[in-house]
């Protein structure tokens, strides 16, 4: 009988731990569910980049994504010296195209896009739960609290990377309690240095999913630098496969 009671207590304790550890994952999954577009997509992306040593620069690009294999194409529209250049990712291949020389070059996913702070990885669609899991405190409990951001009730929680292929191994999220939209995100290096703060300022609904159409990134390492991203002209019509080819990029240059 003692053994049965002791075993039952252990089971209850383990169940409580599992439930506690899963709350962050549940929030992340709800965030995924309401923001993941499961269609082809086309949009205009404008990036306003402010740097202390370079002043303000404005970049504009046309972005195309194919849902079936998450391929994407980026065609630069501004500034003038970048106009017509492009970036194409199909499968494991990622190419940079230069209009002036009409040449393609294999590049890495962490390559800068058109001179901006954005990287190829930023344009991929991936699940939060495939990259991050709940961070635990010294007592083995997930780091999760209920707070307010401004006047908005939020869940504040910490996550850590579960794979190596991430920009930041640690993040802190502020997610609305009423609809599970991400409002704020802090990113940290492996050593714990606060590198970046992101604010998701405006959302719109596309095909029943929320899309963050305005977000701001504050560089916490190099003070004074910030980037504002705005997305417009969003379409979810099926895109022609020809768009995701080198030939399409070359035709744009003619």
N, C-alpha and C positions, 0 to 999 in steps of 0.2 A: 504493500500500500504506500509506504514511504517513497519507494522508487517511482511508483505511478504518479504520486503528487509532485515529486521533484521533476520528473520528466515533463509533466503538464506545465509546470512553472517555466521550465526552460523553453518549451514550445511557444508559450505565450510571450516570453521575452524576445525570442527570435522573431516572432511575428510582428511585434512592435517595432523592432529594429528595421525589419524589411519594409514595413509601412513608412517609417520615418525616412529611410533612405530613398524611397520611391517618390516622395512628394515633389522633389525638384524635377525628377524625370517626368512626372505627370504634367507639371507646368510646362516643361520644354516641349512635350508632345502636343499639348494644346496649342502652344505658340506655333508649332510646325503646321498643325492641322488648319489653322485659320489663315496662314500666310503662304502656303505652298501652292503655286500655280502649276496645274497639271495640263498645260496646253503650250503650244508654240507661243512665242511672244516677240513683239517688236516695240521699241520705244526710243525716245530721244533722251539722252542723258547729258546734262550740263554740270560741269564741275567748276566751282569757283574756288581757287586756291590762293590763300594768303600766306606769304612767307616773309619773315622779318628782313631777310637779305635779298629778296627778289621782288617784293611788292605783290600786287594782285594780278593773277592770270585767270582767264576764262577759257575753258575747253568745252567743246561740244562734240558729241559722237552719236552715231546711229547704232543701235544695238539690236541684234537678232538672236533668238535662242530657239533651238529645235528641241521639243520635249522628248521625243523618242530616244535620243541618246545624249541629251544635254550638251549638244554641240552649240557653239556660239560664234558670231561674227561681230566685230566692232569696226566701223568705218568712221574715221575722223572727219569732222566737218569744220572745226575751228580749233586753234588759230590757223591762219593761212599757211604757215610753214608745215603744218601737219595734215592739212586737208588732202584727202585721197589716200592717205596711209591707212593700213588696216591690220587687224589681228584676227586670225582664224584658228579655232580649236575644233578638231574632229577626232574622236577617240582619244588616244594618248598623244596625238600630235598637236603642237601649238606653234603656229607660224606668225612671224611679223612680216608685213608686206610694205615695201617702200615704193611709192609712186614714181619718184624721179628716176630710179634705176630699174624699176619693174622687176624687182627680185624678191624672193621669199627666203626667210632665214628661220631655222628652228630656234626657239627660245624656251626658257623655263617659265613655269606658271607664276613665279614670283617676279617676273620682269615688269618694269614700270610701263604703264599704258599711255602712250602719247605724251610723255613728259609729266604726267600727273603722279600723284601719290597712290593711285589705284593700281592694282595688280591683276593679272589674269585670274587668280584665285578668287578675287572679289566678285567676278561675274559668273562664277559657277553656282549651280543650285545644289546645295547639300543639306543634309539633315543635321540639326544641332545635336541630336541624340547619338549620331554616329561619330561625333568628334568630342563631345563633352559629357561628363557625368557629374553628379553632386560631389562637392568638396566636403570633407568631414573635419570637425574640430578635434581637439586632443582627446575628447571623451568619446569619439566615434559617432557623433551626431552630425547630421547635415547642417550646413550653415545657412539657415533660412529664418527670416523674420517678416512680420507684417508691419509696414510703416506707411508714411505718406511722402509722396514726392510733390512738393508744392502743396496742393490740396487734394491730390489724387491718391486714394488708397492703393498700395502696391505690395507685391511680394518682392523682397530683396533677398537674393541668394547668390551663393558663390559656386562656381563650377571649375572643374579642372579637366585638362585634356586627357582623353583616353587613347589617343593616337599621337604619333610624332609630327605628322604633317599638318601643323597649325601655326598661325602667326604668333599667337599668344597662348601660353600653357595655362593661364589662369584668367578668369573673367568674373566680374560681378554684374548681375542683371537686376534691373528694376522693371517689373512686369505688372501691368494693371490687374487688379483683382477682379474687376467686373467683366472684362472681355479678353484678358490675357495678351494684350498687345505690349510689345517691348517699347519702353520709353527711354531708357538710359542704359548704357553699358560701359564699364570700366575694364581696360585690358592691362595685364601685368606681365612682366618678363618672368623668366624662371627664378631670378634672384629676388623677385617681389617688387621690382621697380614699377611704379605707375607710368605706363607708356602713353596711353590714349584714353580719352573719354568720348563716347559717341552719344548723341541725342537724336531720337527719332521724332521729328517735329510734326509731321503730317502724314496721314494715311488716306488712301482712297480704296474703294471696293471694286475689284475687277473679277468678273465671273464668280462672284460669291466669296472671294478671298481678299484679305487685306494686303495692300501693297504700300510700303513706306515710300512716299514720293518726295519727301524732303528729309534729309538727315545731315547732321553736322558733326564733324570730327575735330576734336581739340587735341593738339599735340602736347602732351604733358612732359615730354622729355626735352624738346626744343621749344621753349616757351614763346608764345606769340604767333605760332603757326596754326592755321586751322583750314579746314576744307568743308565746303558746303556742296552737297550733291542734290540735284533736283531732277526728277524723272517725269516726263510728259509724253503725250501722244501715244499712250499705251494701246496696243492692239493684240488680240489673241487669235487672230485668223490663222489658219494653217498656212505655213510658209513653204514655198517651193524648195525642194531639195537642192536645186541649182544654186541657191543663195549661199549654201555652205560649201563652196568650192573655190579653188584658186582662180578658176576661169572667171567667176563672177567678179572677184576683186579686180582682176586685170581689165575686164570690160568697163568697169567704172572709171578706169584711168584713161580710156580712149577719148 
